[in-house]
Amino acid sequence: MSSAPRRGRLLGLMGGFGFASGLPLALTGFTLQQWLSEHGISLKLIGLTASIGLAYALKFLWAPLFDQAPPGAWRRLGRRRGWLLVLQPMLTVALVLLALGDPGRRPVALVGIACGVAFLSACQDIAIDAWRIETFDTGEQGRALAAYIWGYRAAMLVSGAGAIWLAGPLGWHGSLLLMAGLSLVGPMLALGAVEPIAGPLAQGHVGYRARLHAAVVAPLRDMLDRSGAVEILAFVLLFYLGEALAQSMVAPFYHSLGFDRAQVAQATGLPSLASTLAGAAFGGWLVARLGAGRALVLSGFVQMATMGLYIVLAWSRGAVAVLYLKVTFEAFAEAMASAAFLTFLSSLCSTRFSATQYALLSSLAVLAKRTIGGTSGYLAAWLGWIGFYWLALAASLPAMLIMLDVMRRDVTHGRAANAAELPQ
């Protein structure tokens, strides 16, 4: 970065892109679950909505497409900006269709539209992640990710607590149409962004299978050939497992404890946003201070501990003060852990195939949420809320034990205990 004003402008764009990326996520997750809960949809079916976002886990399959030039007139805008401006208007249209859905009469159609929103959102994420990795130097990635998380979490607040609260005065259709309008921030930012200078496009791989092999199979094989890489990939796969189970059922959990729409919106509103911003900033500081490995372990254990607050909330029989406590501490811990974890993932990517490589790693990270998370409704119905959240807490432990073993092995062999360095 050549100057402080330019750096500030790019960080501002990164925060805006984070907002564009986070907005659809709550609309197809927590907010949709709240909408379905109010229409009496069963726990088992609501739990299955976790699979709506399966596109986030499978996006590596089509990510090679976004390492190529965009089609037609969009080509002149550049590889990253061009693809963003192809995808983002389509995402806005899909959100309008979601807003016009009817969970009471046509729940299957509504879920189908939500799947389309998730697919387009996952594609947008591929392009945004690639723009970030290619725009910011390695030393700037932590700050860029902190800005991204601020925008991302702010958007989830708007499309989560904000949309739920607005459903009171505006109705669900009016509230969600407003969210669709806010998604237009994405193309506006893409028009004003600077196209990054990236490595050359892959040459000599004209077919999709050849591009898939060159951009996915070869880099993955290269990682697996390095010492400690299998453990690192296992850690990536398991890191969000406990959170995936816990959050897949959070809306019906609140509903079953007797919290109404206004209480949920207020608790997950400004207190959650303040904690998120503080957690993201603190997570970025931890990475700079301790390195990715130690920061991941510390923040991961804190995130795991906060899951115990679900159990405390269940024991409290719906105490509002405990709800605020749980939401506030959980938001801080999640943002802190995300800042460390996403910095770690970014450090594994080369600029030549940044879209594909980051998509591959981030897909692995959310695989548990989009597969095992879909069983959460059945598990909650079987175990009850307290048993279910004890299970979610325990599911967070394997990832942390893997990372502790990685760090112990590195100290034994005299290497830096920094997970981000292992596969490179």
C-alpha positions as CSV (number, residue, x, y, z in Angstrom):
1,M,0.0,0.0,0.0
2,S,1.6,3.3,-1.0
3,S,-0.2,5.7,1.4
4,A,-2.3,5.8,4.5
5,P,-5.4,7.3,2.6
6,R,-5.2,4.5,0.0
7,R,-4.9,1.9,2.8
8,G,-7.9,3.4,4.6
9,R,-9.9,3.4,1.4
10,L,-9.2,-0.3,0.7
11,L,-10.0,-1.2,4.3
12,G,-13.3,0.6,3.9
13,L,-14.0,-1.3,0.8
14,M,-13.1,-4.5,2.6
15,G,-15.6,-3.7,5.4
16,G,-18.3,-2.9,2.7
17,F,-17.6,-6.2,1.0
18,G,-17.9,-7.9,4.3
19,F,-21.3,-6.4,4.7
20,A,-22.4,-7.6,1.2
21,S,-21.1,-11.1,2.0
22,G,-22.7,-11.3,5.5
23,L,-26.2,-10.0,4.6
24,P,-27.6,-13.1,2.8
25,L,-26.2,-15.5,5.4
26,A,-28.6,-14.7,8.3
27,L,-31.5,-14.4,5.8
28,T,-31.1,-18.0,4.9
29,G,-30.2,-19.1,8.4
30,F,-31.3,-17.6,11.7
31,T,-33.9,-15.2,10.2
32,L,-35.5,-17.9,8.1
33,Q,-35.6,-20.2,11.1
34,Q,-37.4,-17.6,13.1
35,W,-39.9,-17.1,10.3
36,L,-40.5,-20.9,10.1
37,S,-40.7,-21.2,13.9
38,E,-43.5,-18.7,13.9
39,H,-45.5,-20.8,11.4
40,G,-45.2,-23.9,13.6
41,I,-42.7,-25.8,11.4
42,S,-41.3,-28.9,13.3
43,L,-37.8,-28.9,14.9
44,K,-36.7,-31.7,12.6
45,L,-37.5,-29.7,9.5
46,I,-36.0,-26.5,10.8
47,G,-32.8,-28.4,11.6
48,L,-32.6,-29.6,8.0
49,T,-32.5,-26.0,6.9
50,A,-28.8,-26.0,7.9
51,S,-28.3,-27.8,4.6
52,I,-29.6,-24.8,2.7
53,G,-26.0,-23.5,2.8
54,L,-24.4,-26.6,1.4
55,A,-23.2,-24.4,-1.5
56,Y,-20.7,-22.8,1.0
57,A,-19.2,-26.2,1.6
58,L,-19.1,-27.2,-2.1
59,K,-18.1,-23.9,-3.7
60,F,-14.6,-25.2,-4.4
61,L,-16.1,-27.4,-7.2
62,W,-17.0,-24.3,-9.3
63,A,-14.4,-21.9,-7.9
64,P,-12.0,-22.6,-10.8
65,L,-14.5,-20.8,-13.0
66,F,-13.8,-17.5,-11.1
67,D,-10.1,-17.8,-11.7
68,Q,-10.9,-17.3,-15.4
69,A,-12.0,-14.1,-17.1
70,P,-15.7,-13.2,-16.8
71,P,-18.0,-13.4,-19.8
72,G,-18.8,-10.8,-22.4
73,A,-18.8,-7.1,-21.6
74,W,-17.9,-7.8,-17.9
75,R,-14.4,-8.9,-19.1
76,R,-13.2,-5.3,-19.4
77,L,-13.9,-4.7,-15.7
78,G,-11.2,-7.2,-14.8
79,R,-11.4,-10.7,-13.4
80,R,-12.5,-10.0,-9.8
81,R,-14.7,-6.9,-10.3
82,G,-16.2,-8.4,-13.5
83,W,-17.4,-11.6,-11.7
84,L,-18.7,-9.5,-8.8
85,L,-20.9,-7.5,-11.1
86,V,-22.2,-10.6,-12.8
87,L,-23.2,-12.2,-9.5
88,Q,-24.4,-9.4,-7.3
89,P,-27.5,-8.3,-9.3
90,M,-28.6,-11.9,-9.6
91,L,-28.2,-12.2,-5.8
92,T,-30.5,-9.2,-5.3
93,V,-33.2,-10.7,-7.5
94,A,-33.0,-14.0,-5.5
95,L,-33.4,-12.1,-2.3
96,V,-36.5,-10.4,-3.6
97,L,-38.0,-13.8,-4.5
98,L,-37.2,-15.0,-1.0
99,A,-39.0,-11.9,0.5
100,L,-42.1,-12.8,-1.5
101,G,-42.2,-16.4,-0.3
102,D,-44.8,-18.0,2.0
103,P,-43.6,-20.4,4.7
104,G,-47.2,-21.3,5.6
105,R,-48.5,-22.3,2.2
106,R,-45.3,-23.0,0.2
107,P,-42.5,-23.9,2.6
108,V,-40.8,-26.2,0.0
109,A,-40.7,-23.4,-2.6
110,L,-39.3,-21.0,0.0
111,V,-36.5,-23.4,1.0
112,G,-35.7,-23.9,-2.7
113,I,-35.4,-20.1,-3.2
114,A,-33.2,-19.9,-0.1
115,C,-30.9,-22.5,-1.6
116,G,-30.6,-20.3,-4.7
117,V,-29.7,-17.3,-2.5
118,A,-27.0,-19.4,-0.7
119,F,-25.5,-20.6,-4.0
120,L,-25.2,-17.0,-5.4
121,S,-23.9,-15.8,-2.0
122,A,-21.2,-18.5,-2.0
123,C,-20.2,-17.5,-5.5
124,Q,-19.9,-13.9,-4.3
125,D,-17.8,-15.0,-1.4
126,I,-15.3,-16.7,-3.8
127,A,-14.9,-13.4,-5.8
128,I,-14.6,-11.2,-2.6
129,D,-12.1,-13.5,-1.0
130,A,-10.0,-13.6,-4.1
131,W,-10.1,-9.7,-4.4
132,R,-9.0,-9.4,-0.7
133,I,-6.1,-11.9,-1.0
134,E,-4.8,-10.3,-4.2
135,T,-5.3,-6.6,-3.1
136,F,-3.7,-6.7,0.4
137,D,-0.1,-7.6,1.1
138,T,0.6,-10.6,3.5
139,G,1.3,-8.2,6.4
140,E,-2.0,-6.4,5.8
141,Q,-4.3,-9.5,5.7
142,G,-5.0,-9.4,9.4
143,R,-6.3,-5.9,9.2
144,A,-8.2,-6.6,6.0
145,L,-9.9,-9.6,7.7
146,A,-10.7,-7.5,10.8
147,A,-12.4,-4.9,8.5
148,Y,-14.2,-7.7,6.6
149,I,-15.5,-9.3,9.9
150,W,-16.7,-5.9,11.1
151,G,-18.7,-5.5,8.0
152,Y,-19.8,-9.2,7.9
153,R,-21.0,-9.2,11.5
154,A,-22.8,-5.8,11.1
155,A,-24.6,-7.2,8.1
156,M,-25.6,-10.3,10.1
157,L,-27.0,-8.0,12.8
158,V,-29.0,-6.1,10.2
159,S,-30.3,-9.2,8.4
160,G,-30.8,-11.1,11.7
161,A,-31.9,-9.0,14.6
162,G,-32.8,-6.1,12.4
163,A,-34.9,-8.1,10.0
164,I,-36.7,-9.9,12.8
165,W,-37.5,-6.6,14.6
166,L,-38.7,-4.9,11.4
167,A,-41.0,-7.8,10.8
168,G,-43.1,-6.3,13.5
169,P,-44.0,-2.9,11.9
170,L,-43.4,-3.9,8.3
171,G,-44.4,-7.6,8.2
172,W,-42.0,-10.3,7.1
173,H,-42.4,-9.5,3.4
174,G,-41.7,-5.8,3.9
175,S,-38.7,-6.5,6.2
176,L,-37.1,-8.9,3.8
177,L,-37.7,-6.7,0.8
178,L,-35.8,-4.0,2.6
179,M,-32.9,-6.5,3.1
180,A,-32.9,-7.2,-0.6
181,G,-32.6,-3.5,-1.3
182,L,-29.6,-3.3,1.1
183,S,-27.8,-6.0,-1.0
184,L,-27.4,-3.4,-3.7
185,V,-24.4,-2.1,-1.7
186,G,-22.4,-5.0,-3.3
187,P,-22.5,-3.9,-6.9
188,M,-22.0,-0.2,-5.9
189,L,-18.8,-1.2,-4.1
190,A,-17.6,-3.4,-6.9
191,L,-18.0,-0.5,-9.3
192,G,-15.8,1.7,-7.1
193,A,-13.2,-0.9,-6.3
194,V,-9.7,-1.2,-7.9
195,E,-9.0,-4.3,-9.8
196,P,-6.0,-6.0,-8.2
197,I,-2.9,-6.9,-10.0
198,A,-2.8,-10.7,-9.9
199,G,-0.8,-13.6,-11.4
200,P,-1.5,-14.7,-14.9
201,L,-4.4,-16.9,-15.8
202,A,-3.7,-20.6,-16.0
203,Q,-2.4,-21.5,-19.4
204,G,-2.8,-24.7,-21.3
205,H,-5.8,-26.0,-19.3
206,V,-8.7,-25.4,-21.7
207,G,-11.2,-27.9,-20.3
208,Y,-13.0,-27.8,-17.0
209,R,-11.6,-31.1,-15.8
210,A,-8.1,-29.9,-16.6
211,R,-8.7,-26.6,-14.7
212,L,-10.2,-28.4,-11.8
213,H,-7.1,-30.7,-11.6
214,A,-4.6,-27.8,-11.9
215,A,-6.4,-25.5,-9.5
216,V,-7.8,-27.9,-6.9
217,V,-6.1,-31.4,-7.0
218,A,-2.5,-30.2,-7.5
219,P,-2.6,-27.6,-4.7
220,L,-4.3,-30.0,-2.3
221,R,-1.8,-32.8,-3.1
222,D,1.0,-30.4,-2.5
223,M,-0.4,-29.6,1.0
224,L,-0.8,-33.3,1.8
225,D,2.8,-33.9,0.9
226,R,4.1,-31.6,3.7
227,S,4.8,-32.5,7.3
228,G,1.8,-31.8,9.5
229,A,-0.6,-31.0,6.7
230,V,-3.0,-33.8,7.4
231,E,-3.5,-32.6,11.0
232,I,-3.9,-29.0,9.8
233,L,-6.6,-30.0,7.4
234,A,-8.3,-32.1,10.1
235,F,-8.3,-29.0,12.3
236,V,-9.9,-26.9,9.6
237,L,-12.6,-29.5,9.1
238,L,-13.4,-29.8,12.8
239,F,-12.9,-26.2,14.0
240,Y,-16.6,-25.1,13.5
241,L,-18.2,-28.5,14.4
242,G,-19.5,-27.5,17.8
243,E,-20.6,-24.1,16.7
244,A,-22.4,-25.7,13.7
245,L,-24.5,-27.9,16.0
246,A,-25.2,-25.1,18.5
247,Q,-26.2,-22.4,16.0
248,S,-28.3,-24.6,13.7
249,M,-31.0,-24.7,16.4
250,V,-30.7,-21.3,18.1
251,A,-33.9,-19.8,16.7
252,P,-36.2,-22.6,17.8
253,F,-34.2,-22.8,21.1
254,Y,-35.1,-19.2,21.9
255,H,-38.7,-19.8,20.8
256,S,-39.0,-22.8,23.1
257,L,-37.8,-20.8,26.1
258,G,-40.6,-18.3,25.5
259,F,-38.6,-15.4,24.1
260,D,-40.7,-13.3,21.7
261,R,-39.6,-11.7,18.5
262,A,-38.8,-8.3,20.1
263,Q,-36.7,-9.9,22.9
264,V,-34.7,-11.9,20.4
265,A,-34.1,-8.8,18.2
266,Q,-33.0,-6.6,21.1
267,A,-30.7,-9.2,22.6
268,T,-29.0,-10.0,19.3
269,G,-28.9,-6.3,18.3
270,L,-26.5,-3.6,19.5
271,P,-25.0,-5.6,22.4
272,S,-24.1,-8.3,19.9
273,L,-22.6,-5.8,17.4
274,A,-20.5,-4.1,20.0
275,S,-19.1,-7.4,21.2
276,T,-18.5,-8.6,17.7
277,L,-16.5,-5.5,16.8
278,A,-14.4,-5.8,20.0
279,G,-13.9,-9.5,19.4
280,A,-12.7,-9.0,15.8
281,A,-10.3,-6.3,16.8
282,F,-8.9,-8.3,19.7
283,G,-8.6,-11.4,17.4
284,G,-6.5,-9.4,14.9
285,W,-4.3,-8.2,17.7
286,L,-3.9,-11.7,19.1
287,V,-2.7,-12.9,15.7
288,A,-0.2,-10.1,15.4
289,R,1.0,-10.6,19.0
290,L,1.0,-14.4,19.3
291,G,1.0,-15.8,15.8
292,A,-1.8,-17.8,14.1
293,G,-1.2,-21.1,16.0
294,R,-1.3,-19.7,19.5
295,A,-4.1,-17.3,18.7
296,L,-6.2,-20.1,17.2
297,V,-5.8,-22.2,20.3
298,L,-6.6,-19.4,22.8
299,S,-9.6,-18.1,20.8
300,G,-10.8,-21.6,20.1
301,F,-10.9,-22.6,23.7
302,V,-12.7,-19.3,24.6
303,Q,-15.3,-20.0,21.9
304,M,-15.8,-23.5,23.2
305,A,-16.3,-22.3,26.7
306,T,-19.0,-19.8,25.7
307,M,-21.1,-22.7,24.4
308,G,-21.7,-23.5,28.0
309,L,-23.9,-20.4,28.2
310,Y,-26.5,-22.2,26.1
311,I,-26.8,-24.7,29.0
312,V,-26.9,-21.9,31.5
313,L,-29.7,-20.3,29.5
314,A,-31.7,-23.5,29.4
315,W,-31.3,-23.9,33.2
316,S,-32.4,-20.3,33.7
317,R,-35.8,-21.2,32.1
318,G,-35.7,-18.2,29.8
319,A,-34.2,-15.4,32.0
320,V,-33.7,-12.3,29.8
321,A,-30.5,-11.2,31.6
322,V,-28.9,-14.6,30.9
323,L,-30.0,-14.3,27.2
324,Y,-28.1,-11.0,27.0
325,L,-25.1,-12.5,28.7
326,K,-25.0,-15.4,26.4
327,V,-25.4,-13.4,23.2
328,T,-22.8,-10.8,24.2
329,F,-20.0,-13.2,25.2
330,E,-20.7,-15.6,22.3
331,A,-20.5,-12.7,19.8
332,F,-17.1,-11.6,21.2
333,A,-15.7,-15.2,21.2
334,E,-16.9,-16.0,17.7
335,A,-15.5,-12.8,16.2
336,M,-12.2,-13.3,18.0
337,A,-11.9,-16.9,16.8
338,S,-12.9,-16.0,13.2
339,A,-10.3,-13.3,12.9
340,A,-7.6,-15.8,13.9
341,F,-9.0,-18.7,11.8
342,L,-9.6,-16.7,8.6
343,T,-6.1,-15.2,8.8
344,F,-4.8,-18.7,9.0
345,L,-6.7,-19.8,6.0
346,S,-5.6,-16.8,3.9
347,S,-1.9,-17.6,4.7
348,L,-2.2,-20.9,2.8
349,C,-3.3,-19.3,-0.5
350,S,-1.2,-18.3,-3.5
351,T,-2.3,-15.3,-5.5
352,R,-2.3,-17.2,-8.8
353,F,-5.2,-19.4,-7.7
354,S,-6.4,-17.5,-4.7
355,A,-10.1,-17.9,-5.5
356,T,-9.9,-21.7,-5.8
357,Q,-7.5,-22.3,-2.9
358,Y,-9.4,-20.1,-0.4
359,A,-12.7,-21.6,-1.6
360,L,-11.3,-25.1,-1.0
361,L,-10.1,-24.4,2.5
362,S,-13.2,-22.3,3.5
363,S,-15.4,-25.0,2.1
364,L,-13.7,-27.6,4.3
365,A,-14.3,-25.3,7.3
366,V,-18.0,-25.2,6.9
367,L,-18.6,-28.7,5.7
368,A,-19.6,-29.9,9.2
369,K,-22.2,-27.1,9.5
370,R,-23.8,-27.9,6.2
371,T,-23.9,-31.6,6.7
372,I,-23.8,-32.7,10.3
373,G,-25.6,-29.5,11.2
374,G,-28.6,-30.7,9.3
375,T,-29.1,-33.5,11.9
376,S,-29.3,-30.9,14.8
377,G,-33.1,-30.9,14.8
378,Y,-33.2,-34.7,15.3
379,L,-30.5,-34.6,18.0
380,A,-32.3,-31.8,19.9
381,A,-35.6,-33.6,19.8
382,W,-33.9,-36.8,21.1
383,L,-31.5,-35.4,23.7
384,G,-33.5,-32.3,24.9
385,W,-31.9,-28.8,24.9
386,I,-29.5,-29.4,27.8
387,G,-28.2,-32.7,26.5
388,F,-28.0,-31.3,23.0
389,Y,-25.8,-28.3,24.0
390,W,-23.5,-30.5,26.1
391,L,-23.0,-32.5,22.9
392,A,-22.2,-29.3,21.0
393,L,-19.7,-28.2,23.6
394,A,-18.0,-31.6,23.5
395,A,-17.9,-31.5,19.7
396,S,-15.6,-28.5,19.8
397,L,-12.9,-30.3,21.7
398,P,-11.3,-32.6,19.0
399,A,-10.2,-29.6,16.9
400,M,-8.5,-28.0,19.9
401,L,-6.7,-31.2,20.8
402,I,-5.4,-31.5,17.3
403,M,-4.0,-28.0,17.3
404,L,-2.4,-28.6,20.7
405,D,-0.7,-31.7,19.3
406,V,0.6,-29.7,16.3
407,M,2.1,-27.0,18.5
408,R,3.6,-29.6,20.9
409,R,5.3,-31.4,17.9
410,D,6.6,-28.1,16.6
411,V,8.2,-27.2,19.9
412,T,9.7,-30.6,20.2
413,H,11.3,-30.3,16.7
414,G,12.4,-26.7,17.3
415,R,10.0,-25.1,14.8
416,A,7.9,-22.0,15.2
417,A,4.5,-22.9,16.8
418,N,2.6,-21.1,14.1
419,A,0.0,-23.2,12.3
420,A,-0.1,-20.9,9.3
421,E,3.5,-21.8,8.5
422,L,3.1,-25.6,8.3
423,P,1.6,-26.4,4.9
424,Q,3.5,-23.7,3.0
